[in-house]
């Protein structure tokens, strides 16, 4: 599909950089941490910042698009973009994890269809190796996106944490926009951004305590997404600055606070634990992504990338589904390749290309047709004007859930 003239390639490029950073970190660093046999890559990307950058972009485009048309329809378009692909990805990941994990551990299931698809292994062991064998309860937990409410719940894929956070933010934004018109001013939006940075820190580190072992404490932080709201605050601040509604000095102060909040939430004990990403590269990478997002928001379009525009736009258009499918399924593919004796320097591009192809397939077969069908006005009379796409000169809205 040709890129619309109004669509800035800079946004697509930033989004692709963020998603590639996520993929490289998971494949070369998190994968070998979880499964030591997956080592041997030519390098290890120990920085973690791509997903947080995607949340910033998402926050920016909430501000950019929520004013267009009805708020309820805006929210429904977001849900229609996110959920169908997520459901298919979660089911596919569950099935692959279940049968691959059992095969890697030399385990088997009962003879009935229910035991085969949802029951425990015949030995009843889910962690016989580093490869977890999920059961039906895990699938339900992930389909209802309640993984963050209890530390005993299993994430089928660690990348899924963005989905409940995004849906909560989209819903809150729709309620605020529709129910509190007085909250739309520059001063109020600025206060909201600062509140999204400061209040979660106060709740987590002062009211709850960073080392609180209670389940309710875990759910309050990770179930409500308090550990990531600062990223959306950055998106709000950049949007206000790009439209000349706040000064560069105020934005710089907000973004500095956002980087500090990111560091505190990712490293609540003031240091990187053995299973954590590297602290300084992660903080610097996140700060660099904030600068790139600022450049995309207010600067000229990056015309020097125009020769690569078709590839960049294509990758950006499928990036949500690539994000959904690359991690756990990529680990399984990497294990199969490692068992076949494929060296790490060959394994890495194979896993990356497989993730892109899988993401393209999910985008083509599920995300786009489902979004089109779910958001098409089912009526015989012409749609009212507020349901028609608005004309504008800005870039197409972008979030982790794709343009919508």
N, C-alpha and C positions, 0 to 999 in steps of 0.2 A: 504494500500500500504506500503511495507517495506521501511524503511528509507535508502536512499543511503548511502554507506559507507563514502562518501566524505562530507556528510551534517553534520554540527556540531550541536549537540543538544542545545548548549549554545545559538545560535541565536533563535532557536524555543522557548526556555525558556524565553528569554528576551522579545520576542514578546508577548508571552502569559501573562507575568506579566503586560506589558503595557496595553494590551486590557482588562484584568481583572480590572486593576486600573480605566480605563475609565468607565467600566460598573458599578462598585461599586459607583463611584462618581456620575454618572448620576442617578442611581436608588435610592440611599439612601440620596442624598443631593439635586441635581438639581430637581429631581422629586417632592419632598415635597415643595421646594421653589416655583415651578411653580403651583403646585396643592396641597394645604395644606392638603387635605383629604388623601393624600398618605403617611402621616407620620406614626409613630409607628414602624419603623424598629429597630432592636436591637442595631444598631449603625448608625452613619452618617459619611461617608467618605468625609470630606470637602477639601481634597487635590486634586489639578488638575494638572496632569503632564503626564498622559499616552499618550494622543494624540501627545503632543510635542515630547515625546520619540520615537513614531512611525515615526515622521518626521525625526528625527535624523537617525534612521535606514534606512529610505528611502534614505536620502542623502548619507549615506555610500555606499549603494548598487548601486546608480547611478554611483559613481566612480568605483565600482567593475565590473560593467557589461557593461558600455557604450563602452568599448574598444573591445568588442566581436562582430565580424561581422559588418554588415552595420549599420550605425547610423539610417537610416530611418526605417529599420526593427526593430531595438531596440525600437524606439519610438512607432511604431505600436503595438508591443507586449505589451508595457505598457498600451496603450489605449485599446487594446483588453481585457486586464485583468480587467481594471477599469470600463469601461463604461457599458457593458451589465448588470452587476449585479446592478450597480447604477440605471439605468433606471427602471429596474423591482422593485427595492426596493423603489424608489421614487413614482412610480405609486401605489404600494401596500400601502405605508404609507399615501399617499394622500387619497385613498379610505377609509382606516380605520379611519383616523382622521376626514374625512368629515362625515361619518355616525355615528361614535361614538360621535363626538362632538355635532352633532345635537340631538342625543338621550339623551345625558347627560343634554342638555339644554331644552329638551322638544320641539324641533323645527322640522319642516318638510320642504320638498322641493315641487316644482311645479310638475305637473302630467306628463309632457313630459320627454323623456329620457335625453334631453340636460339639462333641469333644474335639474333633479335628479342627474346627474353626475357632472355638471359643474356650474350650476347657484347658486345664493344666496338662503338662506332660505326664506320662505314665509314672515317672519317678517323683512328680510333684515339686521339682526344683526349677526355679525361674532364673537363677543366677549360677548355673553350673559352670559357665565360663564368663568372660566379660560381655558376652552377647546375651542380653535379656530376652526372654521368651514371653511376650505379652499375652494376656488372656482377655476375655471379653470385657471384663470390668475396665481394663485399661483403655480399650477402644471407646467405651461410653464416656469415660472421664475426658478423653481428648476430644470427642465429638461435641460434648457440651462445654468444652474449654474451661474447665474448673481445675486445671492442673496446678495453678498457682495458689490454691486455697488450702492445700495440705501438703506438707513435705513428704508424706508417704505416697502421694500420687506420682505416677510415672509419666514423663513427657515422652511420647512416641518419637518426637523429633524436637531437639532443643530450640530449633528456629521458630517453633510455633508460639513462643511467648508473645510475639508481636501482635497476634490476631486478637486476643481478648483485650489487650491494652488499646489497640486502635479502635475496636468497636465501642469500648467504654468512652474513649475520648470523642468519637464521632457522635455518640448519643448525647453526651454531656453538652457538646457544642450546639447540637440541634435544639436541645431544651433551653440553653441559655439564649440562643439567638431568637427563638420563637417566643419564649416566655418573659424575657427581660429586655425590652427594647432600649431601656435606659443604659444597658450595659455595653452598648456598641461604640461609645466614644473612645477617643484615643487614650485618655487618662485611665478609663476603666479597663481597656484592653491591656495597657501597660501594667496596671495593678494585678490583673489576672496572670500575666506572664510571670511577674515576680512571685505571686502566690504559688504558682506551680513549681517554682524553684525552692522557695524557703519553707513552705508549710510541710511538704513531705519530709524534708530533712529534720524539721522539728518533731514531727510525729515519730519518725523512725528512730532517731538518735536520742531524743529527750523524753518523749512520752512513753515509747515502747522499750527502747534500749536495743542497741545493735546485737547483743548476745542473748536476747530473750528467746528461750527455747519453746515457748508455748505455741501451740498450733494456731491460735487466734492471732498471735503476733505475726507469724509467717503469712497468714492469709491477708492480714491488714496491709502488709507491705507489697507482697507479690500478687495477691489476688486482685487488689485494687489498682495495681500498677503504679504505686507511689514511687518506686525506684526508677521510673522512666518518664515521669511527667515533665521533668526539666527539658527534655528534648523537644517536646511540643512547645514549651515556653520559648525556646530559641526560634522555632518557626514563626511564632507570633511576633516576636521582636524583629526578626528580619523582614517580615511582611510590612510592619509599621514603618521601618526605616526605609525600605524600598519605595514607599509611597510618600516619603518626606514628612511623615507624621511624628517621628522621633529623630533626634540628632544621632550622628555617628558616635559621639561620646557616650550617650546613654545606651546605645546598642552594645558598644564595646564592654561597658560595665556589666550588662546583662549576660553577654556571652562568656565573659570571664567567670561569672557566678555559675553559669551552666556547666562549664568545663570542671569547675571545682565540685559541683554537685555530682557530675558523672563519676569523678574520681572517688568521692566518698561512698557513693552507692555501690560501685563495682568493687572497691577495696575498703569495706567498712572497718577493718582492723588496722588500717594505715599501712598495709604491706600486701604484696601479692603472695597468695598461698600457692603451694605447688601445682594446684589444678587451675589457677587463674592465668589469664593472659598477662603478658609483660606490662608493667604499669606505665612507665614513661612512654614507650612507643604507642600505647593505646591512647593516652591523654593527648600526645602530640598529633596523632592521626586524627582524633576527633576534632581538635582545634583546627587542623588543616582543612578538614571537610567543612567546618563552619565557614571558613574563609571562602572556599569554593562555592558554597551555597549562596553566600553574600554576593559573590561575583556574578553568579547566574541570575540572581534576583534583580540586581540593579545595573549591572554592567551591560555592555553591548553583547550581542550574541557572538559565540565563538566561531567566527567564520573560518578560522584556520582548520577547523574540523570538518568543513563542508565536504571535502572529498570522501570522508568516512561516514557521512551522514546516513546512508542507507543501512550500514551495519550497526551503527550506534542506535539508530531509531528502532531497528528490529530487535536488538538485544534489550533495549529499554522496555519495549512493548511486551516482551515475554518474561521480564525479570521477576515479577511476582511469583509466577509458577516455577521458575528456576529456583527461587528462594525456598519455595515449599518443598521441593523434591531433592535438593542437592545433598543434604547432610546425612541422614541415616541410610538412605538408599545408596548414597555415594560410598559410605563406609562398607556396606555389604558388597558392592561392586569391587571396591579396593581389596577386600579380603579375598574374593574369588580370583582376582588378578594376581595377588600376592601368592596364593596357593598354587597358581599356575606358573610361578617363577618369573612373573613380569617385574622388572626392576622399577624402583620408585620414579626415576626420571621419565620412564615411558608411562607408568601408571597414572601420574598426575594429569597429563593432557587428556588421557582417555577418560578419566573420571570427570574432568571439566567439560569435555565435549558431550559426554553422556548426559550430564546435568542440563546442559543447554538444550539438547535434543528432547529430553523428557519434558522440560519446561515449555518448549515450543509445542509439543504434542498436547499437553494439558491446556495451554492457552487456546490452541486452535479448536480442540474438541470439546472443551468444557467452559473455560472462563468467558470467552467472547460470545458463543451462542447462548449460554445461560444468561449472561448479562443483558444481551439483546432481547431475549424472550421475556425476562422478568421485568424489564423496564419499558417495554413497548406498551403504549396506551391501548388497552383492549376495549376499543369502542368503534362504533361505526360512524359517529359524527366527528368532524374535525376537532383536533385537540386544541384546548384553549392556549392562548399565547404564553401563559406561565409554564406550560409544559414543553414549549419549543426551545431548542438550544439557543442561548443568547448569542448575539453577535459580539465579538470583542477582538481586541488585538493582542491580548496576552497569551502566554503559552498554555498549552493544554494542561489541565490539572493532573498532577502526578502524586501518587502515594505508593506505599508498599503494596497496596492493593490494586495498582494499575490506574490508568487514567479513567476518570469517570465524571 
